[in-house]
Amino acid sequence: MSDVALAVDIGGTKILVGLVAADGTIIESEQAPTPAREGPDAIIATVVRLAENVRRPGVTRCGVGTAGIVGEDGEITSATDHLANWAGTPLRQRLTEALGMPVTVLNDVQAVGLCETLLGAAKGKRSALLLALGTGVGGAIARNGMVERGTHGIAGSIGHHLSPIRRGRRCPCGGTDHLEAYASGTAMEEEYRTRTGRDARLREIATLAQSGDSDANTVIAEAAEVLGAVIGSANNVVDAEIVVMGGGVLALGDMLLVPARAAAKREALGASKAVEIVPAQFGPRACLIGAGLAALTAA
């Protein structure tokens, strides 16, 4: 089964393991809650248990998309505290030994980017800038059908690009006034709470905005302005042929996309003003598919 790979998606709340074919088909999969507070040994043990349930004879390679920044040797060089003690884990080495097969490890958004590049919204494009907008903001850069990791595994980390609005907001990475501190779902929920004193999830904020709530409209408009300005500015460096955005924040639809596109066009240089900014085609399983594709392309 040389055209099928074992694929792993390690997230903050769940671990998903499956068999992925070269065309992106998920043949079989199983998932379990991530033992996030129990440390690397428990996380790796969960991956191995799920892998043993789905693996088949002839499947000889594994790909992993994981939370955290991944070094060139497949080690986790940096991570948030969502996964206890995850930073420093030699993930590729540990899984190679446990599974008895070669393992390719990518950051989770880089895996999503590979999926969209080979099979999704960026298919056939020479280059792409990809964003994942959820509780945080992740990114990836793809060229010629491959995701660029960069020297330290952080290429495409657009969530940590400086915002044009500077209000001293802390980013989960420890920095200040990064895109993630303004345009993530978490940031928008926190800003709505600050303005109104009321808790509301992002979908509720969207509904309130549609019904004319001025605070909800202001929160979304500000996030869209920051998002678009950063995309336009970042793409002046990357010069991608297309920009692809995915993640739960895209549930805001045109309330986010239309002003973000306008802000990006305003900041872009020359012909890059015409670069398309489009929604991703794949949903929550894009990381798993991308992880499988990473293993197959490595082979």
C-alpha positions in Angstrom: 0.0 0.0 0.0 2.7 2.5 -1.1 0.0 5.0 -2.0 -1.4 5.0 1.6 0.2 6.5 4.7 -0.5 6.5 8.4 -1.4 10.0 9.4 -1.6 11.7 12.8 -3.2 15.0 13.9 -2.1 16.1 17.4 -4.2 19.0 18.6 -4.9 20.6 22.0 -8.2 18.8 22.5 -8.1 15.7 20.3 -5.7 13.3 18.6 -6.8 11.9 15.2 -5.1 9.0 13.5 -6.0 7.5 10.2 -5.0 6.0 6.9 -4.8 8.6 4.1 -4.5 7.9 0.4 -2.7 10.0 -2.2 -5.9 11.5 -3.4 -6.8 12.7 0.1 -9.3 10.0 0.9 -9.4 9.0 4.6 -9.8 5.3 4.5 -10.1 4.8 8.2 -9.7 6.9 11.3 -9.9 6.9 15.1 -9.7 9.7 17.6 -9.3 10.2 21.3 -9.1 13.1 23.6 -5.6 14.6 24.0 -4.2 13.9 27.4 -2.9 17.5 27.3 -2.0 17.9 30.9 -0.3 14.5 31.3 2.8 15.3 29.2 4.5 13.9 26.1 4.6 10.2 27.2 0.8 10.1 27.5 0.3 11.9 24.2 2.7 9.6 22.4 1.1 6.5 24.0 -2.3 7.7 22.7 -1.0 8.2 19.2 0.6 4.7 19.2 -2.6 3.1 20.6 -4.7 4.6 17.8 -2.1 3.9 15.2 -2.1 0.2 16.1 -5.9 0.1 15.7 -5.9 1.5 12.1 -2.6 0.4 10.6 -2.6 -2.2 7.9 0.1 -4.4 6.4 2.0 -2.6 3.6 1.6 0.8 5.2 5.2 1.8 5.7 5.3 5.6 6.3 3.7 8.0 8.8 3.1 11.7 8.7 2.3 13.9 11.7 0.7 17.4 11.9 1.2 18.7 15.4 0.6 21.7 17.6 3.9 23.5 18.2 6.9 24.6 16.2 8.8 21.7 14.6 12.5 21.7 14.1 14.3 20.1 11.2 14.9 16.9 13.1 11.2 16.5 13.9 11.5 17.8 17.5 9.1 20.3 19.1 11.2 23.4 19.5 8.5 25.6 21.0 4.9 25.2 22.1 2.2 27.0 24.1 1.1 25.6 27.5 -1.9 23.9 25.9 0.2 20.8 25.8 2.2 20.4 29.0 5.9 20.0 28.5 5.5 19.5 24.8 8.4 21.8 23.9 11.6 19.8 23.7 9.9 16.5 22.7 11.9 14.6 20.1 8.6 13.6 18.4 10.0 12.1 15.1 12.5 10.0 17.0 10.0 8.7 19.6 7.3 7.8 17.0 9.8 6.2 14.6 11.0 3.9 17.4 7.4 3.2 18.6 5.9 2.6 15.2 8.8 1.0 13.4 8.5 3.1 10.3 9.9 6.5 8.9 8.0 9.5 10.3 7.6 13.0 8.8 6.6 15.7 11.3 5.1 19.1 10.3 3.5 21.9 12.3 -0.3 21.4 12.1 -0.9 24.5 10.0 1.9 23.5 7.6 0.1 20.2 7.2 -3.2 22.0 6.5 -1.2 24.1 4.0 0.1 21.1 2.2 -3.4 19.7 1.9 -4.8 22.9 0.4 -1.7 23.2 -1.9 -1.9 19.7 -3.4 -5.7 19.1 -3.3 -7.5 22.3 -2.3 -7.9 26.0 -3.0 -4.2 26.5 -3.9 -4.0 23.4 -6.2 -2.1 24.3 -9.4 -0.8 27.6 -8.0 3.0 28.2 -8.0 2.9 29.7 -4.5 0.4 30.3 -1.7 0.2 32.1 1.6 -2.1 30.1 3.9 -3.8 31.1 7.1 -5.7 29.2 9.8 -7.9 31.5 11.9 -9.3 29.9 15.1 -8.5 30.2 18.7 -5.1 31.3 17.4 -3.8 32.4 14.0 -1.4 30.1 12.2 0.1 30.3 8.7 2.2 28.5 6.1 3.9 29.3 2.8 3.9 26.9 -0.1 5.9 27.0 -3.3 5.8 24.5 -6.2 3.6 22.0 -4.4 5.7 22.0 -1.2 5.4 23.7 2.1 8.4 25.8 3.1 9.4 25.2 6.7 12.2 27.8 6.9 15.4 27.5 8.8 13.8 27.2 12.2 10.4 25.7 11.2 8.5 29.0 11.6 8.1 30.1 7.9 4.6 31.5 7.4 3.9 32.3 11.0 1.7 35.3 10.1 -0.1 35.2 13.4 2.9 36.8 14.9 3.2 39.6 12.3 2.8 43.0 14.0 -0.7 44.6 13.8 -1.0 48.1 12.4 -3.2 48.8 15.5 -1.1 49.0 18.6 -3.0 48.9 21.9 -0.6 46.8 23.9 -2.5 43.6 23.6 -0.6 40.5 24.7 -0.3 37.6 22.2 -0.3 34.0 23.6 3.3 33.7 22.4 4.3 36.3 24.9 4.7 39.1 22.4 2.6 42.3 22.1 0.3 43.5 19.3 0.6 40.5 17.0 -2.1 39.7 14.5 -3.3 36.8 16.7 -4.1 39.3 19.5 -6.6 41.1 17.3 -8.0 38.7 14.7 -8.2 35.3 16.3 -11.6 34.0 17.5 -10.4 34.2 21.1 -9.3 37.8 20.6 -12.6 38.9 19.2 -14.5 37.3 22.0 -12.3 39.0 24.6 -12.7 42.4 22.8 -16.4 42.0 22.8 -16.3 41.2 26.5 -14.2 44.3 27.2 -16.5 46.6 25.3 -19.8 45.2 26.7 -19.1 43.3 29.9 -20.9 40.3 28.3 -19.6 36.9 27.3 -20.4 35.8 23.7 -18.9 33.1 21.5 -17.9 34.1 18.0 -21.0 32.8 16.3 -23.1 34.8 18.7 -21.1 37.9 17.9 -21.7 37.3 14.2 -25.5 37.0 14.9 -25.5 40.1 17.0 -23.6 42.0 14.2 -26.2 41.0 11.7 -28.9 42.3 13.9 -27.3 45.6 14.2 -25.3 45.4 17.5 -22.7 48.2 17.1 -20.2 46.7 19.4 -20.3 43.4 17.6 -19.9 45.2 14.2 -16.9 47.2 15.6 -15.2 44.1 16.9 -15.5 42.3 13.5 -14.6 45.4 11.5 -11.4 46.0 13.6 -10.3 42.3 13.3 -10.9 42.4 9.5 -8.9 45.6 9.1 -6.0 44.2 11.0 -6.2 40.9 9.2 -6.3 42.4 5.8 -3.6 44.9 6.4 -1.3 42.2 7.7 -2.0 39.9 4.8 -1.3 42.7 2.3 1.9 43.6 4.1 3.1 40.0 4.5 2.5 39.2 0.9 4.7 42.1 -0.1 7.4 39.8 1.3 6.1 36.4 0.2 4.7 37.5 -3.2 2.3 34.5 -3.2 0.0 33.8 -6.2 -3.0 33.2 -3.9 -4.0 33.6 -0.2 -6.1 30.9 1.3 -7.8 31.3 4.7 -9.4 28.5 6.8 -10.5 27.9 10.3 -13.5 28.6 12.5 -13.3 32.4 12.2 -14.3 32.0 8.5 -17.8 31.4 9.8 -18.1 35.2 9.8 -18.2 35.0 6.0 -18.3 38.3 4.1 -18.5 40.4 7.3 -14.8 39.4 7.7 -13.7 38.7 4.1 -14.9 41.7 2.3 -13.3 44.4 4.5 -10.2 42.2 4.9 -9.8 42.0 1.1 -10.1 45.8 0.8 -7.5 46.3 3.6 -5.1 43.8 1.9 -5.4 45.5 -1.4 -4.7 48.9 0.1 -1.4 47.6 1.6 -0.3 45.5 -1.3 2.3 46.5 -3.8 1.9 46.6 -7.6 0.3 43.6 -9.2 -0.1 41.9 -5.8 -3.2 44.1 -5.3 -5.0 41.6 -7.6 -4.0 38.5 -5.6 -7.1 36.4 -4.7 -8.0 35.9 -1.0 -10.2 32.8 -0.9 -11.6 30.4 1.7 -10.0 27.0 2.2 -11.7 24.0 0.6 -10.9 21.5 3.3 -12.3 21.6 6.8 -11.3 20.0 10.2 -9.6 17.0 8.7 -7.2 19.0 6.5 -4.4 18.5 9.0 -4.8 14.7 8.9 -4.9 14.7 5.1 -1.9 17.0 4.9 0.1 14.8 7.3 -0.6 11.8 5.2 0.4 13.6 2.0 3.6 14.8 3.8 4.6 11.2 4.4 3.8 10.1 0.8 5.7 13.0 -0.7 8.7 12.3 1.5 8.6 8.7 0.2 
